Amino acid sequence: MKRVYKCIGRKANKPFYLDKIRCNIFSAEELVYCVYQNAELLEKGMFTMELANWLEQECGAKELSDKLYGLVTKGGNLTQYVQALLEEMDLVESGKKKEFLLMLDDSSDANPVEKRKRRADYFLHKGRLFFALKEYEVLLEETDPEDVFLRADIYHNMGIAKANLFLLKEAEENFYRAYELDGKEEHFYFYAAAMRMRMTPAEYIAHVSEVGHMKEVMLRLEEDVRAAEERWSEGGGKEFTEKKAQSQTEGTSQYEA
């Protein structure tokens, strides 16, 4: 059974345009959803008296409207505005809510580098890959070159983002740079995986045959690849192959998975 959410007020006859997010909203629920889904676009300036008035007059969400009125009057920070919205509607699980608010918090004791790293990791986790990469690139400029473990973590996560964008050569370079910095096998594993996806089997074999000191990591990768291929062939891959074969037999040039 899917989760049921309690409504806040009513649907508005007149929408409110969220300029920073570039969309119209028709309810308090849509406001909460848009705020949670667009962390990279949030600014304190989007929470105004006009928004509070709209929530009260168009949506009948007086309790939430009063919270925003109070924060605007006192000059609340971004985290306080977002927290007021998330507390009004149980849209986000408590653990994810805490992570989200920490990422936004400008008043915490964390230093600027830690805050940006937290923000970048959040975007990576949410699949906002371009935003994550932008944050990581700035981080590399801001971090101390002597902080090799932090920089290795940044390069590794950049590799993850680029691999998900199928920029495999760049991902491979990032993973290897991370490995050069702190020597962790995890980085080399991902480096080898990016190579395996990018190269032909012959090219990959020729390359890895020269890397004897990481033989165990390579063997572990091959075991994981075989296991993944088995899961694919026994699951969605079987259906995909059957549909492809049927399409080719029928003479059609296109098929759907």
N, C-alpha and C positions, 0 to 999 in steps of 0.2 A: 504494500500500500504506500502510495506517495504521500509526502508531507503536506499538511494543510496549513496555510498561513492565515492568520487573522487579518482582516482588512482594516485599513486606517482611513476612516472617513468614507468619501464617495468619489466616483469618477467625475472629473471636472468637465464642464461644458466648454470652457476656454482653456487651451493648453498653456503651459509655461515653457518658454524657450530657454534651455540651458546653453548659453552661448559658448562656454568653454568646452562642452561635450558635443555641441552642434546637434542637438536633438530636442524635439518637443516631448514633454511628459504630460500625462493626463491624470495622474494620481500620485498620492504619497508613496505608494508601493513602487511605482516606476522611478520615483526620485531615489529611494533607497537602493534599488537595483542598479541604476545608472552610476551612482556614487561608488558602489562596491566594485563594479565592473570596469571602472575607468580611473584607477588610482593614479595613472601617469598624467592625467589631465586636471586633477583637482587643485584648486586654489582657494584660499580663504575668501577671496573677493566674490566668489560665486554665491555665497550665502548672504543674502541681503534682506532688507525689510520688505522688498517687493516679493521675494520668494515666501517669506513668512506670511504676508498678506494673502497671497494666492492660496497657500495651504489652508488658511482659515476660511476665506470667502468662497473659494471654488471647490475645495475638497472637504470642508467641514472638519479638518484635522486640527482642532483647536489646541489640544494638549501639545502636539508636536510644534505647532505654530508658536505657542507661548515659549517653548524652549528656545526656539530660534530667535524670537524677539529678545529674550534675556541675554543670549550670547552676543547678538549684534550690538545691543546696548552696552554691554560690558567689554566688548572687543575681544571675543573669544578667539582661540587659535583653531587651526584647521582640524586638529585631532578632536577637539571638543565638539565641533559641529558634526563631524562624521560619527562620533560616538553617540551623540544624541539621536541621530537617525537610525543607527544600527540597533540601539537599545529599544527603539519604538516598535521595531518589527523583527521578529525572530527569523530573519532570512539567512543569517550566517551562523554556523556552528561556533561555539564559544572559543575553541582553540584557534580556528581560522580568523575569528574576529580579533583576538588578541594579537595575532601575527600581523594582521592588516593595520591595526592601530599603532603598533610599534613601528611599523615601516613608515607611517606618516608622521610620527611624533618628532617635532623639532625641539621639544623642551626637555628631552631625556638627557642623561649624563653622557651618553655615547659621543665619541668624538666624530667630526665630520666624515672621516673615512669609514668608520664603522656604520654610520647612518647610510652612506651611499652604498656600501656593500650590502647592507640589509635590504635596501631598496632594489638593487640590481638582482639579488637572489630571489626576491619576491617576484619580479617581472619574469625571470627565467622559469620559476615554478608555475606561474600562471600562463606560460606560453607567449608572453609579450616579448618576443625574441629581439626585435629591433631596439626596443626600449632598453632591454637588458644589456645588449651589446654597447649601446651608447653610454650607459652608466659604467660598465666595465672599462671602456676605453678611457673615460675621465679618471677612473680609479687608478689606472696604471700610471697616469701622469702625476697623481697626488700621493701615491704611496712611496715610502722609502725604499730605494733599490736594495737596501740591506735586509728588508723584511721578506726573505725569500719564500717563506711558507704562505704568507698572505698573497704574494704575487703569483705563486704556483697555483693557488686555489682560484685566483681570478682568471689566469690563462686556461685552466681546466674548464671552468664554467663557460668561458668564451668558446671553447671547443665544442661543448655540449650544444650551445645555441647555434653555432655555425653548422654542426652536423645535422641538426634538425631543419636547417635551411638548405641542406644538401650542398653546402660549401665545403666539401670533404677535404680538399687540399688545404684550405685555410684551417679547418678544424684539426687536421693532422699536425700542422705546424704548431698550433696552440697547445695541443696535448704534449708534443715533444718538448716544447719550451718549458712546460710545467714540470716534466720529468727531469730536465736539465737542472732546474732550480732546486728541487728537494729530493729527487731520486725515488719517489714513491712508485711502486709497481702499478698502482691504479692508473696513473697517467699513461704509462707505457701500454697497458692493456687497451685503453681507449685509442691511443695512437695507432696501435696495430689494427684495431677494428676499423678505424677510418681508412687506413691503407687497404684493408681487405675489401671494403665496399667500393673503393675508388679504382683499384687496379684489376687487371685481368688475372686469372689464377696463375698464369705463368710468371707474370711480373711480380706478383706477391710472393710466390715461392722463391724466386730468385733473390728478392730483397731480404726476406726473413732468414734465408739460409746463411746470411752474413752476420746475423745477430745472435750469436751463440749464448751470450750471457743472460738472455731473457727467454730461454727455451721453455721453461715451465709456464711462463705467462702465455706464450704462444700456444702451448698445448691446452691450457685452460680455455683460451679463446676458441680454439677449434671444438672443444667439447661443448661449449655454450652454443656455438653456431650449429652444430649437429642437433642439439636438443631443440633449438628454435626451428630448424627445418622440419624436424619430426612433428612438432606441434602444428606447424603450418600445413604440412601435408595431410595430417589427420583431421584438421579443422577447416578453416576457410579456404585453404589452398586447394583442397580436393574439389570443392564446389566450383571454385574459380577455374580450375583446369578443365573440369567437365563442361562448363559453359563455353569456355574458349574453344574446346574441341568441337562442340556442337555448332558453334557459329561458323567455324572453318568448314565443317562438313556441309552446312547449308549454303555456303558461299557468301555469307555476309562478311563485310569488312570490319564491322564494329561489334563489340560485345560488352556486356556490363557485368561487373563483379556482383 
